Amino acid sequence: MRKIMIPMFLVSGLSTMVILIMLFTGLIDFNNGHIKALVDGNRFFIVKKYDKALETYKVGLSKKPGDIDLNQNSGLAAYQLSNYEESLKYYVKSPDRVEKYIKSGNANLKMGDKGSEPGAKLKFYQQALQIYKQGIVKFPQNVDLKYNYEYCKKKIDELQDKNDQQDNQQNQQNEQNKQDQQSQQDQQGEENQQDKENQQDKQNQQDKQNQQDKQDKKNQQDKQNQQDKQDKENQQDKQNQQDKQGQKDQQNQQGQRNKPDKGDKEDKEAVIQAQKVLEMLEQQEEESLKNNQEVKNSGKEAEHDW
């Protein structure tokens, strides 16, 4: 991008000299605020105090916002301070000169260079190219406008090529990411399927184990019930045996009571023998009494009959 600062300095210097001559000749009034601001601002600009110059120009613009010289110089001062966006606001109101299109285009070009996002950079470059093109239409013989136009167009082509490459790379990366993601999803799906099958196998084993445990528990319960039944039957048999033994013992005891033992038999025989003796004695006594009665009745031994 070609620089045209020397002509601009000459224009500013010449403007200042013309204004001073007009002041001295009385053609303009120095007490006019915006004129004084333009002169003072140019003095700051010449010594490269661009911030002081811009501040002074703004004072003049506050008094006369539409002054083309104040707007042009304000745009130039803001441009020197790299306040490109601010400079464009002043260039819009500046006179229709070559510098207006060059500086306005350059401001957009600078903002594009400072940008980091490709879309924003391309937008500023395209705006700069459009401004250069407008300047070429109005000033077709100006070499700087043509040079800056070609320079900006080249930057746009390079940026578009770079964006296309980045887009292709991004598309390839996206495609690769998509394939990787699909592969990962497929792998994950296989792992999930394997996990599902493993889980199903585990569940089947668990169900089988639960069923086996249930069957074992049932068998154990049946065995316990059978054992309880057997114990109950054994207890009943034992009780029946005890009852039977008790009945037998009771019968034996009853039979023992009914059956005389040997001693009782001997006692009984002795009683019977004694009874017989008593009966014999009674019989003898009766016979004796009978005999005595007969004697008494016969009168014998009456003297002894007391």
PLY file of the C-alpha trace (Angstrom):
ply
format ascii 1.0
element vertex 306
property float x
property float y
property float z
element edge 305
property int vertex1
property int vertex2
end_header
0.00 0.00 0.00
1.56 3.22 -1.12
1.93 6.04 1.35
0.78 9.56 0.47
1.55 11.32 3.73
3.92 13.91 2.17
1.22 15.36 -0.10
-1.18 15.45 2.85
1.35 17.35 4.94
1.82 19.77 2.09
-1.94 20.25 1.80
-2.22 20.85 5.56
0.71 23.24 5.51
-0.61 25.13 2.52
-4.06 25.32 4.12
-2.54 26.80 7.22
-0.55 29.36 5.24
-3.61 30.35 3.19
-5.67 30.76 6.32
-2.98 32.88 7.95
-2.78 35.12 4.85
-6.53 35.49 4.82
-6.45 36.38 8.51
-3.77 39.01 7.98
-5.59 40.50 5.00
-8.84 40.59 6.97
-10.66 38.27 4.65
-11.61 36.05 7.62
-12.14 36.76 11.25
-9.65 35.05 13.58
-12.16 35.34 16.36
-14.31 32.86 14.50
-13.99 29.75 16.75
-13.82 26.97 14.17
-11.18 28.85 12.13
-9.02 29.28 15.18
-9.46 25.56 16.02
-8.39 24.60 12.49
-5.26 26.76 12.64
-4.29 25.58 16.13
-5.00 21.98 15.24
-2.82 22.21 12.14
0.02 23.55 14.26
-0.22 20.47 16.51
-0.51 18.18 13.51
2.67 19.57 11.87
4.71 18.74 14.99
3.05 15.25 15.10
1.04 15.92 18.23
-1.89 14.14 16.68
-3.85 13.71 19.90
-3.69 17.48 20.61
-4.56 18.19 17.00
-7.63 15.93 17.08
-8.76 17.42 20.37
-8.46 20.92 18.92
-10.29 19.95 15.71
-13.15 18.56 17.80
-13.49 21.93 19.54
-13.95 23.54 16.14
-16.41 20.85 15.04
-18.49 21.53 18.12
-18.96 25.05 16.75
-19.33 24.06 13.09
-19.94 20.29 12.63
-20.20 20.44 8.87
-16.89 22.16 8.18
-15.20 20.03 5.52
-11.63 21.05 6.42
-12.12 20.26 10.13
-13.67 16.89 9.24
-10.88 16.03 6.80
-8.12 16.99 9.24
-9.91 15.25 12.12
-10.08 12.07 10.03
-6.40 12.35 9.20
-5.43 12.91 12.87
-7.56 9.97 14.02
-5.99 7.84 11.29
-2.48 8.73 12.53
-3.58 7.68 16.03
-4.77 4.32 14.57
-8.33 5.21 15.52
-9.48 3.92 12.15
-13.14 3.51 12.96
-13.32 7.07 14.32
-11.48 8.42 11.29
-14.13 6.98 8.96
-16.81 9.08 10.69
-14.92 12.24 9.79
-13.99 11.17 6.25
-17.66 10.72 5.40
-18.12 14.50 5.88
-14.82 15.49 4.27
-14.56 17.02 0.77
-14.74 14.72 -2.24
-11.02 14.44 -2.86
-8.61 11.61 -3.67
-7.35 11.56 -0.06
-10.86 10.85 1.18
-11.09 7.58 -0.78
-7.50 6.59 -0.12
-7.70 7.17 3.64
-11.19 5.71 4.01
-10.12 2.60 2.09
-6.90 2.38 4.05
-8.80 2.65 7.36
-10.96 -0.36 6.43
-7.87 -2.20 5.22
-6.09 -1.55 8.53
-9.08 -2.76 10.55
-9.15 -5.90 8.42
-5.45 -6.49 9.11
-6.04 -6.11 12.86
-8.98 -8.50 12.83
-8.60 -12.10 13.97
-11.83 -13.65 12.71
-11.68 -14.45 8.97
-15.24 -13.36 8.31
-14.69 -9.91 9.88
-11.38 -9.45 8.08
-12.98 -10.25 4.73
-15.80 -7.81 5.45
-13.36 -4.89 6.06
-11.30 -5.81 2.98
-14.40 -5.83 0.80
-15.44 -2.42 2.17
-11.96 -1.05 1.42
-12.08 -2.50 -2.11
-15.47 -0.86 -2.71
-14.17 2.55 -1.53
-11.08 2.29 -3.75
-13.33 1.38 -6.66
-15.52 4.46 -6.04
-12.41 6.65 -5.94
-11.12 5.16 -9.22
-14.46 5.94 -10.88
-14.19 9.61 -9.81
-10.43 9.90 -10.21
-9.48 7.36 -12.90
-6.00 8.77 -13.40
-4.94 8.37 -9.78
-2.28 5.69 -9.51
-2.46 5.30 -5.72
-6.14 4.35 -5.82
-5.45 1.74 -8.53
-2.47 0.36 -6.64
-4.41 0.11 -3.35
-7.32 -1.49 -5.21
-5.09 -4.25 -6.63
-3.33 -4.67 -3.31
-6.66 -5.07 -1.45
-8.02 -7.43 -4.10
-4.94 -9.61 -3.72
-5.43 -9.75 0.05
-9.08 -10.72 -0.47
-8.09 -13.52 -2.87
-5.43 -14.78 -0.48
-7.85 -14.65 2.43
-10.54 -16.44 0.45
-8.06 -19.10 -0.64
-6.94 -19.47 2.93
-10.55 -19.62 4.09
-11.29 -22.21 1.42
-8.32 -24.27 2.55
-9.38 -23.88 6.15
-12.93 -24.78 5.18
-11.68 -27.84 3.33
-9.49 -28.77 6.25
-12.36 -28.11 8.59
-14.68 -30.18 6.41
-12.10 -32.96 6.29
-11.63 -32.68 10.02
-15.39 -32.67 10.53
-15.68 -35.70 8.27
-12.86 -37.42 10.12
-14.45 -36.47 13.43
-17.74 -37.76 12.14
-16.13 -41.03 11.09
-14.28 -41.26 14.39
-17.48 -40.50 16.22
-19.33 -43.10 14.18
-16.58 -45.61 14.85
-16.67 -44.71 18.50
-20.44 -45.04 18.51
-20.17 -48.40 16.74
-17.54 -49.52 19.20
-19.60 -48.20 22.04
-22.63 -49.97 20.58
-20.67 -53.22 20.39
-19.42 -52.73 23.93
-22.95 -51.92 25.07
-24.23 -55.00 23.25
-21.50 -57.10 24.84
-22.26 -55.58 28.21
-25.93 -56.25 27.63
-25.21 -59.87 26.70
-22.90 -60.25 29.68
-25.52 -58.71 31.88
-28.14 -61.02 30.39
-25.88 -64.02 30.97
-25.24 -62.83 34.48
-28.97 -62.38 35.00
-29.66 -65.84 33.61
-27.02 -67.30 35.90
-28.49 -65.37 38.78
-31.99 -66.57 37.91
-30.67 -70.11 37.59
-28.88 -69.77 40.91
-32.00 -68.31 42.50
-34.04 -71.17 41.08
-31.47 -73.66 42.35
-31.46 -71.96 45.74
-35.23 -72.02 45.73
-35.22 -75.72 44.82
-32.58 -76.43 47.45
-34.61 -74.53 49.97
-37.73 -76.44 48.94
-35.84 -79.74 49.14
-34.49 -78.74 52.51
-37.98 -77.74 53.62
-39.40 -81.02 52.31
-36.60 -82.87 54.04
-37.28 -80.95 57.21
-41.01 -81.63 56.91
-40.26 -85.28 56.29
-37.91 -85.32 59.25
-40.55 -83.58 61.38
-43.11 -86.09 60.18
-40.74 -88.96 60.92
-39.95 -87.50 64.32
-43.63 -87.07 64.96
-44.30 -90.64 63.86
-41.41 -91.88 65.98
-42.74 -89.87 68.88
-46.18 -91.30 68.26
-44.76 -94.82 68.03
-42.82 -94.21 71.20
-45.92 -92.85 72.85
-47.92 -95.83 71.60
-45.24 -98.17 72.87
-45.26 -96.35 76.17
-49.05 -96.51 76.27
-48.94 -100.15 75.30
-46.25 -100.85 77.86
-48.29 -98.95 80.44
-51.36 -100.98 79.61
-49.29 -104.12 79.77
-47.80 -103.08 83.08
-51.25 -102.22 84.34
-52.56 -105.58 83.19
-49.58 -107.29 84.80
-50.24 -105.37 87.96
-53.91 -106.33 87.80
-53.02 -109.91 87.07
-50.51 -109.88 89.85
-53.17 -108.64 92.18
-55.61 -111.30 91.00
-53.05 -114.11 91.03
-52.24 -115.31 94.56
-48.67 -115.76 95.26
-47.22 -118.83 97.00
-47.33 -117.32 100.43
-50.96 -116.39 100.07
-51.68 -119.93 98.91
-49.98 -121.39 101.94
-51.81 -118.99 104.20
-55.05 -119.92 102.57
-54.36 -123.61 102.95
-53.47 -123.01 106.59
-56.73 -121.15 107.08
-58.59 -123.93 105.40
-56.80 -126.50 107.56
-57.51 -124.44 110.65
-61.12 -124.16 109.58
-61.28 -127.88 109.20
-59.74 -128.34 112.64
-62.27 -125.94 114.09
-65.03 -127.73 112.35
-63.76 -131.07 113.74
-63.50 -129.57 117.18
-66.97 -128.20 116.94
-68.22 -131.53 115.81
-66.46 -133.26 118.60
-67.81 -130.77 121.02
-71.27 -131.26 119.72
-70.87 -135.03 120.01
-69.49 -134.57 123.48
-72.42 -132.41 124.49
-74.74 -134.89 123.00
-73.20 -137.70 124.93
-73.35 -135.71 128.12
-76.96 -134.98 127.58
-77.64 -138.57 127.14
-75.86 -139.37 130.37
-77.77 -136.77 132.21
-80.95 -137.98 130.96
-80.05 -141.50 132.11
-79.41 -140.35 135.68
-75.87 -141.39 135.93
-73.42 -139.22 137.86
-76.21 -136.89 138.99
-74.27 -136.09 142.14
-71.72 -134.44 139.95
-74.15 -132.53 137.84
-73.65 -129.02 138.88
0 1
1 2
2 3
3 4
4 5
5 6
6 7
7 8
8 9
9 10
10 11
11 12
12 13
13 14
14 15
15 16
16 17
17 18
18 19
19 20
20 21
21 22
22 23
23 24
24 25
25 26
26 27
27 28
28 29
29 30
30 31
31 32
32 33
33 34
34 35
35 36
36 37
37 38
38 39
39 40
40 41
41 42
42 43
43 44
44 45
45 46
46 47
47 48
48 49
49 50
50 51
51 52
52 53
53 54
54 55
55 56
56 57
57 58
58 59
59 60
60 61
61 62
62 63
63 64
64 65
65 66
66 67
67 68
68 69
69 70
70 71
71 72
72 73
73 74
74 75
75 76
76 77
77 78
78 79
79 80
80 81
81 82
82 83
83 84
84 85
85 86
86 87
87 88
88 89
89 90
90 91
91 92
92 93
93 94
94 95
95 96
96 97
97 98
98 99
99 100
100 101
101 102
102 103
103 104
104 105
105 106
106 107
107 108
108 109
109 110
110 111
111 112
112 113
113 114
114 115
115 116
116 117
117 118
118 119
119 120
120 121
121 122
122 123
123 124
124 125
125 126
126 127
127 128
128 129
129 130
130 131
131 132
132 133
133 134
134 135
135 136
136 137
137 138
138 139
139 140
140 141
141 142
142 143
143 144
144 145
145 146
146 147
147 148
148 149
149 150
150 151
151 152
152 153
153 154
154 155
155 156
156 157
157 158
158 159
159 160
160 161
161 162
162 163
163 164
164 165
165 166
166 167
167 168
168 169
169 170
170 171
171 172
172 173
173 174
174 175
175 176
176 177
177 178
178 179
179 180
180 181
181 182
182 183
183 184
184 185
185 186
186 187
187 188
188 189
189 190
190 191
191 192
192 193
193 194
194 195
195 196
196 197
197 198
198 199
199 200
200 201
201 202
202 203
203 204
204 205
205 206
206 207
207 208
208 209
209 210
210 211
211 212
212 213
213 214
214 215
215 216
216 217
217 218
218 219
219 220
220 221
221 222
222 223
223 224
224 225
225 226
226 227
227 228
228 229
229 230
230 231
231 232
232 233
233 234
234 235
235 236
236 237
237 238
238 239
239 240
240 241
241 242
242 243
243 244
244 245
245 246
246 247
247 248
248 249
249 250
250 251
251 252
252 253
253 254
254 255
255 256
256 257
257 258
258 259
259 260
260 261
261 262
262 263
263 264
264 265
265 266
266 267
267 268
268 269
269 270
270 271
271 272
272 273
273 274
274 275
275 276
276 277
277 278
278 279
279 280
280 281
281 282
282 283
283 284
284 285
285 286
286 287
287 288
288 289
289 290
290 291
291 292
292 293
293 294
294 295
295 296
296 297
297 298
298 299
299 300
300 301
301 302
302 303
303 304
304 305
